[in-house]
Amino acid sequence: MRILHTSDWHIGRTFHGVDLLADQARALSAIAELVAAESVDVVVVPGDVYDRSIPGADAIAVCNRGFEAIRAAGATIIATSGNHDSPARLGAGASFAAAGGLHLCTRVADADRPVLLADADGEVAFYGIPYLEPEITRAELGVPQARSHAEILDAAMARINADRAARPGVRSVVLAHAFVVGGEATGSERSISVGGVETVPMSAFDGIDYVALGHLHSPQTLSESVRYSGSPLPYSFGESSHRKAVWIVDLDATGLAAVERRDLPLVRGLSRLTSTLEELLAGAEFAAAEAHYVSATLTDSTRPVDPMRKLRDRFPHAVHVEWVRPEGNPELRYRERVHGRRDAEVAASFLTDVRGTPSEGEMAWVERALAAAVSEPDRPRNPDAVPDAAELTA
């Protein structure tokens, strides 16, 4: 049996406010083309199908067209809900969808009820574990004392292993949406920490022929049989160096036979540019970024006026711009300027900056005020006390 492992589609996500639905549609089309070219039997999607618990109508349309294209290419689809999805909404109509080859595993109670698919070597049991929020799922899994993700996942896997024991000789695949120890986040994932404990050990999946993980957005191999596919598109500039991919997994009669990576086509590149606005608009060295999503850091000596509009004349997909003083952090420079100076000198500089150079008479008043502040003893004051005559005339 040949399996394609993809995850974290996040349909409906925006990138610095820019709609990504067209890019996401192209990525799903590329996955469908791979299904056909590689003669894939099953596509597994372990969570975060959508980016929001209540996806918009356009996002639902893009996702449905993606499912249809993959199904038309010849693959059965098995998907679970992630921490971004609403299990109830994603799983609506699951029984009806399964009849058409789309199996939506969103109920915790069904984690040990596999989707059974057969090939020439017999059956393969696909166990879909939806995202397990400890506070919500611990009672349903019969572990009311559980607080961490590891404890909750252990409870779910105990049920799955009990079902596996009743199916001798049946190969197994688990879909799970979790942060497994050894994985590396990219920065675009939403935290799933509970009480500071969000990771789960890889040993929880011992004995499974292949574990298709979701949640982390870069392709990662934790062991030969435990992997993250990552998202089909980059969702932060921290992922600009990542090549997005899927895993092609082959099972033979004894279990896992081979896993191969297939890179996905680059829909649109990401570029971080740093220079003055004039140089960015004219420099030939920035030509390669003209079709990319661009994050620009401007180093002009003064803040440019309306820089985003000007940048988009050359970089129509610019999504972020910031201005950084060439001299560095102004807070640090202020500390350097006042270090070792008398209070009167600091006050004189402040007055000069806000209203002009103070006169000798004004500085005399400043000197007397500073001297009075230094000489006045610190003493507690009752806010309800009536001030005495000296305080009223001070």
Steps between C-alpha positions, in 0.01 A plus 500: 500500500627845410421792730555874455551687828413872502369722780434850633323637197359792705249583227380857550822628657625846412863610476551844657143576400530362145248237387676170422206304357631513141843377615339227710289385207816466289673301775207257528496460123871410512426236765223354281742486207750310716228254600439420136867494398608280794196266493418585860231292671441707815559864596523569874454850646570507876332822601464874441306458181361850558663797671192595701237310690235679292645518148360739245294387202791562259735291716250213510467517121879484450530209742215305339649548153831372635335191646316441171819531295687255723212256493472529122873425474428161655570527873289440807537787750528471877513827697488593867424827677787711637516772763384758242200296385156465653454121533121532480507716186774310320333170585151605395370244254796268565296180453366623168846622387657163584277333243671718239852424619556793741541379859487783758627387841398771746348314796726404792272205579571356154881516520518121548256429216724486195429562137576161348636496145631195317768430242649181358673431832192534718352775714656821630341667805512881495445650846415870493566682828345848499680774689475411869446804721558362853237713672234387252592137431631355827153405627404351165815287504442390859805673649355789706834549678691564174637852448767472230482413133720196564252353749207558267681351200602195707133442583400523133784272390409244768159467337653479154750234607218296653319509166820410315549199726164370385612525135809279472698546180325827408738782415437834670528871425431771759411862420571735793509876547756560774839652589726197527832528683775558244287707265591862421240775473521764227323781683178497298336228712250591769620384842325194644665523841297421808667585829830525312490134393415466131743235374439127483765224480556314175489172697121545524482370142713188545380208289322709234614439142476868405409813698382800297540809715349846466551833680859598414534676167829368360568147369678307777614144560494402867556133416459291188134442584411826683492817289355846450412594144471871579262746335470525119570877514723719718298692756773724644821662377678263736416227249658681204783246480272196529413295194150368548442130438292189556603146590425201276470196727500140375371211710571141406376178657721542808447870565699810404698438181618848394445872548597756237475876497332688218555875489198715422527776239573847636180701462654833603837571660571701815765771519631712786663817365703757690614830347389857448172551318674654199741208472216246526309673223796527264751230590544225241600257774141496628342403166456135601263603778255684277262201484547404867324587821734767636582617851705819476717658768578862408826658617442858383636770731147644533168315490378475137154629414244238382768230445260205444326667205836579340635150565199341335577684178792260464404218740123455455496227765673699774321422826714653776722804541683647797746782550809447715716795602848458349650621830350204683265467796407852621443373855855369517637823355310702763659297778840567349427873476396539865761269652733697732323835451366726776124523546506867401676413174240233420219745576662764280522253210134407547390863496710566192341207315140594579500885499842644433810587703401609855609843628733552797200596715312184404801285578529671839144390574585146385809490725298614803224244427751216472675608820168508686408156369829353616491666845135418581493200735297195399215458745174311479195711441146428606283580196210582730699745719428875483809689374655742745566864428859440390391244242226729370748785444785281366 
